[in-house]
Amino acid sequence: MRLLLLLVMLAFAAGPAVAGPFEDGLVAAQKGDYATALRLWRPFAEQGDAAAQYNLGLMHANGWGVPQDYAAAVSWYRKAAEQGDAGAQYNLGVMYRDGRGVPQDYAAAVSWFRKVADQGDVRGPFSLGLMYANGQGVPQDYAAAVSWFRKAAEQGDVRAQYSLGLMYANGQGVPQDYVLAHMWSNLAAAKGDLDAVKNRDLVAKKMTPAQIAEAQKLAREWKPLPPMVEIETLQLEPLDQDNNRRSKARDSR
């Protein structure tokens, strides 16, 4: 399973950032000087700054500037998560789901993912969709999985679009509908999801030319809903630590 990978992003509420130790830490991290980043961020984290706590969790989880230590990562994520940091809540949920630094606990993972979803962060509904599809921490419920996948897919989340296409292709949680399966798979495929390309092409073999044309028209006309939240903190933002994680729903063969 893929470990956390780094995508360094600058995100501001408004206007340019004010230079300071926290921002200097981000510059250092961008350059791969994680030891300096840790030195600059640790005082902020120890004083209760949630973004710094999140970043220290990320560094410990990956072994950047410190020996890799999942338990320490969990500790820092928890401090930030309890202050409402959605990224920390999500990563803490993943740690519980995968049993890294804590005993594996699907119910705890679901609880943290719900907090993420409640904040409008698209990672929450997608993760909950997976938990319901796989029956982890909750009774398996394809209809609930579809509902959560849809919330994320409508905001443009490619993994959720793929998963929703798969659910329509297999008739899991929704009536089987190849047109909608093709549409959602096509949207994800357009963003480079190779599994979605495969699913779209498999579904297309079962469709009439008219159905394919309808699905393509729906995909062209589709517009994402605006994100429910805007990220306003300056911090290291990880890619999903298992970006290719899929539900156990079978493909549409």
C-alpha positions in Angstrom: 0.0 0.0 0.0 1.3 3.4 -0.9 2.7 5.5 1.9 2.0 9.2 2.2 3.5 11.1 -0.7 4.2 14.8 -0.6 2.5 17.5 -2.5 3.6 20.9 -1.3 0.9 23.5 -1.7 0.6 27.1 -0.7 -3.0 28.1 0.2 -4.0 31.5 1.5 -7.2 32.9 2.8 -6.5 36.2 1.0 -3.5 38.1 -0.2 0.2 37.3 0.1 1.6 35.4 3.1 3.6 37.3 5.7 7.1 36.0 6.0 8.0 34.3 9.3 9.3 31.1 10.9 6.3 29.1 9.8 6.6 30.1 6.2 10.4 29.6 6.4 9.7 26.1 7.5 7.5 25.5 4.4 10.3 26.9 2.1 12.7 24.5 3.8 10.4 21.6 3.3 10.0 22.4 -0.3 13.7 22.2 -0.7 13.8 18.9 1.1 15.4 20.4 4.2 13.1 18.6 6.6 15.3 18.9 9.6 15.1 22.7 9.4 11.3 22.6 8.7 10.9 20.5 11.9 13.0 22.8 13.9 11.0 25.8 12.8 7.6 24.2 13.2 8.0 22.3 16.5 7.7 25.4 18.7 4.4 26.3 16.9 3.2 22.7 17.3 4.1 22.7 21.0 2.2 25.9 21.5 -0.9 24.4 20.0 -0.8 25.5 16.4 -3.0 23.0 14.5 -1.3 23.4 11.1 2.1 22.9 12.6 0.9 19.8 14.5 -0.5 18.4 11.3 2.8 19.0 9.5 4.8 17.3 12.2 2.4 14.3 12.0 3.0 14.2 8.3 6.8 14.4 8.8 6.8 11.6 11.3 4.5 9.4 9.2 7.0 9.7 6.3 10.3 9.8 8.2 11.2 13.2 6.9 13.8 14.8 9.1 13.0 12.2 11.8 12.9 8.4 12.0 9.6 7.2 10.7 7.3 6.8 13.6 3.6 6.1 13.1 2.7 6.4 16.8 4.3 9.9 16.9 2.4 10.8 13.7 -0.8 9.7 15.3 -0.1 11.8 18.4 0.5 14.9 16.3 -2.5 14.3 14.0 -4.7 13.8 17.0 -3.7 17.1 18.6 -4.6 18.9 15.3 -7.7 16.8 14.7 -9.1 17.6 18.1 -8.8 21.3 17.1 -10.9 20.6 14.0 -8.2 20.4 11.4 -9.8 18.4 8.5 -6.5 17.2 7.1 -5.4 15.8 10.4 -8.9 14.3 11.0 -8.6 12.5 7.6 -5.1 11.2 8.2 -6.0 10.1 11.6 -8.9 8.2 10.2 -6.6 6.6 7.6 -4.2 5.5 10.4 -7.1 3.9 12.3 -8.3 2.2 9.1 -4.9 0.8 8.2 -3.7 0.1 11.7 -0.6 2.4 11.6 0.5 3.7 15.0 -2.7 2.5 16.5 -4.6 -0.8 16.6 -6.7 -1.1 13.5 -10.2 0.2 14.3 -12.6 0.6 11.5 -15.3 2.2 13.7 -12.8 4.9 14.9 -11.9 5.5 11.2 -15.5 6.0 10.3 -15.9 8.4 13.2 -13.0 10.6 12.0 -14.1 10.4 8.4 -17.6 11.7 9.4 -15.9 14.7 11.0 -14.1 15.4 7.8 -17.3 15.1 5.8 -19.1 17.3 8.3 -16.6 20.0 7.4 -17.4 19.7 3.7 -14.0 18.2 2.9 -14.4 15.9 -0.2 -12.1 13.3 1.3 -14.6 12.6 4.0 -17.5 11.4 1.8 -15.3 9.4 -0.5 -13.7 7.6 2.5 -17.1 6.9 4.0 -18.3 5.6 0.7 -15.5 3.1 0.8 -16.2 2.1 4.3 -19.9 1.4 3.5 -19.1 -0.4 0.3 -16.7 -2.7 2.1 -18.6 -3.0 5.3 -15.8 -1.7 7.5 -16.8 -0.2 10.8 -20.4 -0.1 9.5 -22.8 -2.7 8.1 -22.2 -3.1 4.4 -24.7 -0.8 2.6 -24.3 -0.1 -1.1 -27.0 2.5 -1.1 -25.2 4.5 1.6 -21.9 4.0 -0.3 -23.5 5.4 -3.4 -24.9 8.4 -1.5 -21.4 9.2 -0.1 -19.6 8.6 -3.4 -22.1 10.9 -5.1 -21.4 13.8 -2.6 -17.7 13.6 -3.5 -18.1 12.9 -7.2 -20.3 15.9 -7.7 -17.5 18.0 -6.3 -15.2 16.5 -8.9 -13.3 13.9 -6.9 -11.9 11.5 -9.5 -11.8 8.5 -7.2 -15.5 9.0 -6.2 -16.5 9.4 -9.9 -14.8 6.1 -10.7 -16.4 4.4 -7.8 -19.9 5.8 -8.6 -19.5 4.6 -12.2 -18.6 1.2 -10.9 -21.7 1.1 -8.7 -24.0 2.0 -11.6 -22.3 -0.5 -13.8 -22.9 -3.3 -11.3 -26.3 -2.2 -10.0 -24.9 -1.9 -6.5 -27.0 0.5 -4.3 -28.7 1.8 -7.5 -30.5 0.3 -10.4 -28.0 -0.8 -13.0 -27.6 2.0 -15.5 -24.9 1.8 -18.2 -25.5 5.4 -19.4 -24.7 6.8 -15.9 -21.9 4.2 -15.4 -20.3 5.4 -18.7 -20.8 9.1 -17.8 -19.2 8.9 -14.4 -16.4 6.6 -15.6 -15.8 8.9 -18.5 -15.4 11.9 -16.2 -12.8 10.1 -14.1 -11.1 8.8 -17.3 -10.8 12.4 -18.6 -8.7 13.1 -15.5 -6.3 10.2 -16.2 -7.8 7.5 -14.0 -6.8 4.3 -15.9 -9.2 2.1 -14.0 -12.0 4.4 -15.1 -10.9 4.1 -18.7 -11.1 0.3 -18.4 -14.5 0.4 -16.8 -15.9 2.9 -19.3 -14.7 0.8 -22.2 -16.1 -2.4 -20.6 -19.5 -0.7 -20.1 -19.4 0.7 -23.7 -19.4 -2.9 -25.1 -22.8 -3.4 -23.5 -24.3 -0.2 -24.8 -26.0 0.8 -28.0 -24.5 3.7 -30.0 -27.4 5.9 -28.9 -26.8 5.1 -25.2 -23.1 6.0 -25.7 -24.0 9.2 -27.3 -26.3 10.1 -24.5 -23.6 9.3 -21.9 -21.1 11.4 -23.7 -23.5 14.3 -23.8 -24.1 14.0 -20.1 -20.4 14.0 -19.4 -19.9 17.1 -21.6 -22.7 19.0 -19.9 -21.7 18.0 -16.4 -20.4 20.8 -14.1 -18.9 20.2 -10.7 -20.5 21.6 -7.6 -18.4 24.3 -5.9 -16.3 22.9 -3.0 -18.1 23.2 0.3 -14.9 24.5 2.0 -11.9 26.4 1.0 -8.5 25.5 2.5 -7.2 28.6 4.2 -4.2 27.3 6.1 -0.6 27.2 5.0 0.7 23.7 5.4 2.1 20.6 3.8 -0.8 18.8 2.0 -0.4 15.1 1.3 -1.7 13.2 -1.6 -4.1 10.5 -0.4 -1.8 7.9 1.2 -3.4 5.2 -0.9 -4.6 7.2 -3.8 -5.5 4.1 -5.8 -7.6 2.5 -3.0 -10.8 1.2 -4.4 -14.0 -0.4 -3.0 -14.2 -4.1 -3.2 -17.2 -3.9 -5.5 -16.4 -6.1 -8.6 -15.7 -4.4 -11.9 -18.3 -4.4 -14.6 -17.1 -7.5 -16.5 
